[in-house]
Amino acid sequence: MRIGVDIDGTIKQTQKAAIQLYNEELNMDVKEEEVTTFYLDEPFGLSYEEGRKLWRKLEAKIYTIGIPLEGAPEALQQLKKEGHEIFFITARPNVKRIRAITEAWLQKHGFPFDGTNLYMNIHDKGKIAKDLRIDLFFEDDPEHLDRLLAANIHTVIVDARYNQHYNQAIPRIKDWTEGLEYIETFVKKIFNREREK
């Protein structure tokens, strides 16, 4: 199978890193469990413009320090060993510095990144998923989920505080152990469907 995987919030604890750095920068003490929105403007009392400026200022550091979601590198390596193709598809800006940080982070944490399977600055993940013939996509951001579903891409939502309200009837995983289990079931379903033809 060809599997599309978002990075931030899907295989990386980006929001946790961002909250830590926002607290340091603004001398605040916002707790991770208090943040129930995707963007950090509201929890930190920032306007949209202030939030955008602060994110740009801290962006490189946020992308550098975050750690993987538990089990994510091992799960994706296992999938690669089983013969699946992994594509990392992110809305992160495709500028030299951010690309270098992203590639280094994927390599440092043992993800199956081969130098050709990272797609950045992707704001319509439904379109790129169609172009790449993705069979299954893992995503956490409601906006991207909407676009993937509109493009009829089979999508799994990776559970987060900020996507609890997302009420589309799609599969949801809490961790990458569940992710592997879901893929195993999904593959069997496809195999059985093919056999029945």
C-alpha positions in Angstrom: 0.0 0.0 0.0 0.9 3.6 -0.4 0.5 5.3 3.0 0.4 9.1 3.5 1.5 10.4 6.9 1.3 13.9 8.2 4.1 14.9 10.6 2.9 17.5 13.2 0.5 15.9 15.6 0.5 12.6 13.7 4.0 11.3 14.3 5.5 14.2 16.3 4.4 15.9 19.5 4.6 19.3 18.0 2.0 21.1 20.0 3.7 20.0 23.3 6.9 21.5 22.0 5.2 24.7 20.9 3.4 25.2 24.2 6.7 24.8 26.1 8.4 27.5 23.9 5.4 29.8 23.9 5.4 29.7 27.7 9.1 30.5 27.8 8.8 33.3 25.3 5.7 34.9 26.9 6.6 34.1 30.6 3.4 32.2 31.0 2.4 28.8 32.4 -0.3 27.4 30.1 -0.7 23.7 30.6 -0.9 21.3 27.7 -4.2 19.8 29.0 -5.7 23.4 28.9 -5.2 23.7 25.2 -8.1 22.3 23.2 -7.6 24.3 20.0 -5.3 23.5 17.0 -3.8 27.0 17.0 -2.3 28.5 20.1 -3.5 32.1 19.7 -6.5 31.8 22.0 -5.0 29.8 24.9 -2.1 32.4 25.0 -4.4 35.4 24.6 -2.9 36.4 21.2 -4.5 38.0 18.2 -4.3 36.1 15.0 -1.5 38.4 13.8 0.4 38.2 17.0 0.1 34.4 17.0 1.3 34.2 13.4 4.4 36.3 14.2 5.3 34.3 17.3 4.9 31.0 15.4 7.2 32.2 12.6 9.7 33.4 15.2 9.7 30.0 17.1 8.9 27.7 14.2 12.4 26.3 13.5 13.0 25.6 17.2 9.5 24.0 17.6 10.2 21.7 14.7 13.7 20.8 16.1 12.8 20.0 19.8 9.6 18.0 19.6 9.8 14.2 20.1 7.9 11.5 18.2 4.6 10.1 19.2 5.3 6.9 21.1 5.9 4.0 18.8 5.6 6.1 15.6 9.2 5.4 14.2 9.0 1.7 14.9 5.5 1.4 13.4 6.4 3.1 10.2 9.7 1.1 9.9 7.7 -2.1 10.3 5.3 -1.0 7.6 8.2 -0.3 5.3 9.6 -3.7 6.0 6.3 -5.3 5.2 6.5 -3.6 1.7 4.4 -0.6 2.2 5.5 2.8 0.8 5.5 5.7 3.2 5.0 9.3 2.1 5.5 12.2 4.6 3.1 15.0 3.6 3.2 18.2 5.6 2.0 21.8 5.4 5.3 23.0 6.8 6.9 25.7 4.6 9.3 24.3 2.0 12.1 26.7 2.8 15.7 25.5 3.0 16.1 25.8 6.7 12.7 24.2 7.6 13.3 21.4 5.1 16.7 20.7 6.6 15.3 20.6 10.1 12.5 18.3 9.1 14.8 15.9 7.2 17.3 15.8 10.1 14.5 15.2 12.6 13.0 12.3 10.6 16.5 10.7 10.3 17.5 11.3 13.9 14.4 9.5 15.2 14.6 6.6 12.8 11.7 7.2 10.5 11.8 5.5 7.0 12.8 8.8 5.2 14.8 8.1 2.0 15.4 11.6 0.7 12.5 11.4 -1.8 9.4 10.7 0.2 8.9 14.1 1.9 6.4 16.6 0.5 6.3 20.0 2.1 4.1 23.2 1.9 1.1 21.0 1.0 -2.1 22.8 1.8 -4.4 20.6 -0.2 -3.5 17.1 1.0 -6.4 15.6 -0.8 -5.0 16.7 -4.2 -1.4 15.5 -3.4 -2.8 12.2 -2.0 -4.7 11.7 -5.3 -1.6 12.6 -7.4 0.5 10.1 -5.4 -2.2 7.4 -5.4 -2.2 7.2 -1.6 -4.3 4.3 -0.4 -4.5 5.4 3.3 -3.7 8.7 5.0 -3.0 9.5 8.7 -3.9 13.1 9.8 -4.8 15.1 12.9 -5.8 18.5 11.6 -9.5 19.0 11.0 -8.9 21.3 8.0 -6.7 18.8 6.2 -9.1 16.0 7.2 -11.9 17.8 5.4 -9.8 18.1 2.2 -8.7 14.5 2.3 -12.3 13.2 2.7 -13.5 15.6 0.0 -11.0 13.9 -2.3 -12.3 10.4 -1.3 -9.0 9.5 0.3 -9.4 6.8 3.0 -8.3 8.7 6.1 -7.6 7.8 9.7 -7.7 10.6 12.4 -4.9 10.6 14.9 -6.5 11.5 18.2 -5.6 14.9 19.8 -7.3 17.3 22.3 -8.0 19.7 19.4 -9.8 17.3 17.2 -12.3 15.8 19.6 -15.1 17.7 18.1 -14.4 16.3 14.6 -17.5 14.3 14.0 -17.0 12.8 10.6 -17.5 9.0 10.8 -13.9 8.0 10.1 -11.6 5.7 12.0 -9.6 7.2 14.9 -6.4 5.9 16.5 -5.0 6.9 19.9 -1.5 5.6 19.2 0.6 3.8 16.6 0.0 0.4 18.1 -3.7 1.0 17.1 -2.4 2.4 13.8 -0.7 -0.9 13.0 -3.7 -2.9 14.0 -5.9 -0.7 11.8 -3.6 -1.1 8.8 -3.5 -4.9 9.2 -7.4 -5.0 9.2 -7.5 -2.6 6.3 -5.1 -4.7 4.2 -7.1 -7.9 5.0 -10.3 -6.2 3.8 -8.7 -5.1 0.5 -7.2 -8.6 0.0 -10.6 -10.3 0.7 -12.3 -7.8 -1.7 -9.8 -8.6 -4.4 -10.3 -12.3 -3.9 -14.0 -12.0 -4.2 -13.8 -10.3 -7.6 
